[in-house]
Amino acid sequence: MENAGVGWIAAIIIGGIAGWLAEMVMKSNMGLIANILLGIVGAIIANALLGLVGVTLTGWIGYLVAGFVGACILIALGRVIRR
């Protein structure tokens, strides 16, 4: 998370926002802790995947975008696995 240009507290706040946005878009029903975890883990996954194609997102906005995209991917994967 530090390589994304944000600290731990900011990562939690941004992760929560990204997870909540993903929850709204994907129409899932998660709690606050799940949203934060989805946003943080989603940002890590999305940054890793984007890094493979040479794209780097940094700062608050980059972390938010990566967290949102990654959280949406995780929600979609969770739905596929549950079926």
C-alpha positions, 0 to 999 in steps of 0.5 A: 500500500505504501507504494501507492503513495498513501499511508495506512489511515488513508488506505483504510479511508479510501479502501472503504470508499472504493469498497462502498462504491463497488458495493453500490455498482455491483449491487451487493450487500456487504458491511463496513469492514468487508467494504474496507477490505474489498477496497484495500485488497482490490487496490492491491490486486488492480495495481498488480494487474495494471502493473503487468501492462505498464500502467501505474496509478498513484496517489489518492485518486489512483488508489481509489480507482484501483480499489474500485476496479479491484473490488468489483473484480473481487465481488464478481469472482465471489459470485462466480465461486458461490454459484 
